[in-house]
Amino acid sequence: MAEQIGLEIRDDRTNGNLIAYENGKAAGTIAYFVMEGTPAALVAVHTVVEPEHKGKGFAGALVQEFYALAAREDVPVVPLCSYAAKWALGHPDQAPAAPAELVERAKEQLKSHPEL
C-alpha cells in the first residue's frame, strides 16, 4: 500500500482496476489485465487520476503499487500505459523492463479486451 496520508490503494482484480482512494473516495485508477500464457504478466493499459487529485503524486503511487503487486505475485509488468512506462524508466530498481516478446504478446492480447 502507498504510504501517503489518507491514500489507500486496492486491487479490484475482477474488474481489472487498481484504485487509489483518498479518504474513502476514488481518486485514481490503473486499468489493467492479466496476460494469459507463460509467463503470465500484469499489463497496465491506462492510468487516470481525477482532476481534483492531480499533482498529489497519486499516479506515481498507483504505478509503484502496481509493480509491487506484480513482484509479490512473481510476475512481470508490461506497461502499455504511457505514464506507467515513463515511471518505469525513472525507477529501474523497482520496475524491471519487460522482454520485447512479452510486450508484443501483451499488445496482441489487448485486442481481446475492448473494454480497455
N, C-alpha and C positions, 0 to 999 in steps of 0.2 A: 504494500500500500504506500501511497505517497505520504510524505511527512509534513505537508503543508497544513497549517491550522485550518480547520473547517473543511478540508478536502478529503473525500473518501472515493476510492476507485473500486468499482465492482465489475466482475466479468459476467455478462449475460451470454453465455456460450450458445444457448438455444437460439437466440436471435442474432448472434454474431456481432455483439457490441461490447466494447469495454467502455464503461460510462463513468465519468467523473461527476461527483456530487459535491456541491458546496452548501453546507448547512441543510442537507437533505434534498436539495433541488438539483436536477440535472443541469450541468454546466458545459459539458463537452462529451464527445464520444469518438472512438475509433471503430469504424465499421470494418469487419474482417471476416474471413472464412478459414476453415481448417482444410488445408490441402490434402487430398487423398493420395495414397501411394506410399512408396518407401524411397526416401524418408518423407514422413508427413511434415507439415510446416504450418505456422500461423502466418496468414497473408493479410497485411494491413492494406486496406483499399482507400479509405478516406479518414482524415482527422478533421473534426469540426468542433469549434468552441463557440458557444453562444456569444453574440456581440457584447453583451453586458459583462462578460467574463474575460474578454480578450485582454492581453497584457499582464495577466496574473501568473503566467507560467503553466497553465493547465495543459496546453497541448504537449509541452515537453514532459510534464509529469505523466500524461497518458502514454506517450511513446516509451518512456522509461519503464513504466509498469508493464507495458506490452512485451518488451524484451525480457523483463524479469519473469513474467508469466511463462514465456516460452522456455526460458532457462530452467525454471522449476519443472517443466514438463519434458525437458531434454529434447526439444525440437527447435529447428532454426526458424528465423523470421524472414519473410520476403516482404520488404517494404515497397509495395507498388504505389503507395501514397507518397506524393512528393515531399510533404512535410516530414513524414517518418524517415524517408530516405536521406533527407538533408540532416536530420537529427542524428541518424546513424553515422554519417560521415564525420560528424563532430564528436562522437563518443565511441570510437572504435573499441575501447576497453569493455564497454557494456553492450555493444551492438556488432557482433561479428558479421562480416559480409556473407551473404548467401551465394553459393556457387551459381554461375551463369545458367547451367542447365536447370537448376531449381527455379530460378526466376522465369525461365521460358515455360516450364511446366505450370507455374502459377498463373502466368498470363493466359495460357490455354484454358486452365480450369476456371478462371474468372469469367470466361464467356458463358459458362453454365450457371452463373449467379447473376441473372438480370436484375435482381433486387438491389444490387450494389452498383 
